[in-house]
Amino acid sequence: MAYFPLWHKTFAAAAEESDAAVFTKTDLGTLPEWNLADLYPSMDSPELAQDLARTEREARAFEEMWKGRLAEEAGKGGSGRLGEAVRAYEGLDELFGRIGSYAGLIYAGDTSDPKRAKFYGDVQERLTDASTHLLFFTLEMNKIDDALIEAAFEADPLFGHYRPWILDIRKDRPHQLEDRVEQLFHESSITGRGAWNRLFDETMTSLRFDVDGEELTLEPTLNLMQDADGEKRRKAAEALAATLKENMRLFTLVTNTLAKDKEIADRWRNFEDVADSRHLSNRVEREVVDALAISVREAYPRISHRYYALKAKWLGMDTLNHWDRNAPLPETPQAVIGWDEAKETVLSAYRGFSPDMAEIAGRFFERNWIDAPVRPGKSPGAFAHPTVPSAHPYVLLNYMGKPRDVMTLAHELGHGVHQVLAGDQGALMAATPLTLAETASVFGEMLTFRSLLERTSDKRERKAMLAQKVEDMINTVVRQIAFYEFERRVHTERRMGELTSDLLGEIWWEVQAESLGPAITLREGYETFWAYIPHFIHSPFYVYAYAFGDCLVNSLFAVYSQAEEGFQEKYFALLKAGGTKHHSELLAPFGLDASDPAFWNKGLSVIEGLIEELETLDD
């Protein structure tokens, strides 16, 4: 598996430098902008400068202390110091993680700001250089004989504490390269994949889309494709296509370069399938993901094709244009949802499940851990970044008052709660594989949706809510598996040579047409839409984790709905486990097994049930 710097956790983010709370007043209410002082006071603070100096000094000292000695320490039995070594390594992970998180959050707050871009690049370089002295540790640990490792677990309680992490990194052994080659992969990452990722980010945030003479950034343009006015949706889609087409040579070059970069790494590390490295990092078996993808593709006619045919009828159209896919129904309330209402909606839903869950989520509002406004240069989309266990997560939104924005808030706060609870596992074991990282976020969405639905007695409002939830689930399950199929075809084709822009557009068109079905007509320009999806660039094959998480939560929620007591305790135990347990261990207390194909069909049947209810309401 490719080695990433110690601070390379799950994130994308934004930030302000001030240590005071910052707010933006809009017609949505007072929107919070997060305060990063819990990490560092500012980019030029003495505290940050001192910690950057510590990374180099302490990484060198760690290398001098432990390099070449790990096998010897393992052989000493009870007098060995492997546990002490891992504890020291974890301390460095915290240090590197704090600095790297701060730099990443600052940069994503405005990737168009040259000062922030330079700061981010300089910090990346210094951390990469310093962490070169730590590269030996996991490589050397993985060379120790299994019997010695097991004996050390028993003889050294401190080393035994880290057993889940040690066994986890040892799964990478078949793909581990000679030390000097690993060092080359590591040091070149900043001028290789990291540089191409940065180019994509800075390009995307600098793009402007001309909608009726108004120059918009990506987020407001995408937001218009959810507008009740069909003409606005069309113009937004055409503006999106026009600007993406103008920049298609660049996006094609970035995609080809990164796909080739991945192919080189996969070949050197002896990965067979194009997605095997992602499966390994997710700690999930290829067969499980294959079963998920097959189940979803087989369900296309029963879910997305069926739903979009209904929606075309509701909107009085023979077929939907691709820009109508997320159009609101006539029954959908058009009022803008203010920030305070969104906050109370989500916290109330969380509180109904668990007061503890609501209390943790409430900290994000009370302590300014959320950055909500749309700003030029700010990273698009939304996320929760865990930073390090000694601090706390941060949530980024681009909040515009749509119902989907409320669901996004519920989603990202679910991540945040998960990250807070898992933090007690420590820096090395708190991180959760992507397939399980979506559990709490999707569960939080479902809690919020069910809470709102229970309050709704009006038939038309209920229909609008159910339709919106079905669309969200289709976007999470069907759309993400279609993304996964697109990536599979792109990376497979790339092994035979570069892909042209036209070929990339053809592949995109074909997989989307298959997933969306005959009730949606793809118009000219849609072939460019693959280019703005950041997951293809930052995290190849990440996307199936969304479908994994949604189907998992559908099954989990069915258990919750039938459980009389004890579910909340088991659910919190799942979240607190972080990365210490395999998905099979975590799901067993709920009677669920992701290796069983019926598991995925059970999750998909929940979506089908909602569509059936919509058909009933349509009578």
Secondary structure, DSSP 4 states (H G I P E B T S, - for coil): -----TT--S--------SS-EEEEETTEEEEE---TTT-S-TT-HHHHHHHHHHHHHHHHHHHHHTTTHHHHHTTGGG--HHHHHHHHHHHHHHHHHHHHHHHHHHHH-TT-HHHHHHHHHHHHHHHHHHGGGHHHHHHHTTS-HHHHHHHHHH-HHHHHTHHHHHHHHTTGGG---HHHHHHHHHHTTTTHHHHHHHHHHHHHH--EEETTEEE-HHHHHHHTT-S-HHHHHHHHHHHHHHHHHTHHHHHHHHHHHHHHHHHHHHHTT--STTHHHHHHHT--HHHHHHHHHHHHHHTIIIIIHHHHHHHHHTT-SSEEGGGTTPPPTTS------HHHHHHHHHHHHHHH-HHHHHHHHHHHHTT-EE-S--TTSPPS-EEE---TTS--EEE----S-HHHHHHHHHHHHHHHHHHHHGGG-TTT----HHHHTHHHHHHHHHHHHHHHHT---HHHHHHHHHHHHHHHHHHTHHHHHHHHHHHHHHHHHTTSPPPHHHHHHHHHHHHHHHH-TTEEPPTTGGGGGGG-THHHHSTTTTHHHHHHHHHHHHHHHHHHH--SSHHHHHHHHHHTTTSS-HHHHHGGGT--TTSHHHHHHHHHHHHHHHHHHHHHT-
